[in-house]
Amino acid sequence: MGRFNSPGQAQRFLAAHDQINTIFRPRRYRLTATTYRHARADALNLWSAYTLEMTA
């Protein structure tokens, strides 16, 4: 559990982390190098827009 105060807190963190991780780590073995780079660039643009929206 690391430094989490409760199992529920750990579960909430891991649930959110899994969704974000899925965006940023596409299944590399299924993609060509060019497609993988585009997927990573799209994920970064999505994250940038999301964080900008959350700070505004």
C-alpha positions in Angstrom: 0.0 0.0 0.0 3.0 2.3 0.2 2.2 5.6 1.7 -1.6 5.5 1.4 -3.6 6.0 4.5 -6.2 3.4 3.7 -7.0 0.7 1.1 -9.8 3.0 -0.3 -7.4 5.8 -0.9 -5.0 3.4 -2.7 -7.9 2.1 -4.8 -9.0 5.6 -5.8 -5.5 6.5 -6.9 -4.9 3.3 -8.8 -8.3 3.7 -10.6 -7.4 7.1 -11.8 -3.8 6.2 -12.6 -4.9 3.2 -14.8 -7.1 5.5 -17.0 -4.3 8.0 -17.4 -1.7 5.3 -18.0 -3.8 3.8 -20.8 -3.9 7.1 -22.6 -0.1 7.6 -22.4 1.0 4.0 -23.0 -0.6 2.6 -26.1 0.0 -1.0 -26.9 3.3 -0.6 -28.6 3.5 -4.1 -30.0 0.3 -3.5 -32.1 1.5 -0.2 -33.7 4.1 0.8 -36.2 6.7 3.4 -35.0 5.0 6.2 -36.9 1.5 5.4 -35.5 3.0 5.0 -32.0 4.6 8.5 -32.2 1.3 10.0 -33.4 -0.6 8.3 -30.6 1.8 9.7 -28.0 1.6 13.2 -29.5 -2.2 13.0 -29.4 -2.1 11.9 -25.8 0.2 14.8 -24.9 -2.1 17.2 -26.7 -5.1 15.8 -24.9 -3.4 16.0 -21.5 -2.3 19.6 -22.2 -5.8 20.6 -23.1 -7.2 18.8 -20.0 -4.8 20.4 -17.6 -5.4 23.8 -19.1 -9.1 23.4 -18.7 -8.7 22.3 -15.1 -6.5 25.3 -14.2 -8.7 27.9 -15.9 
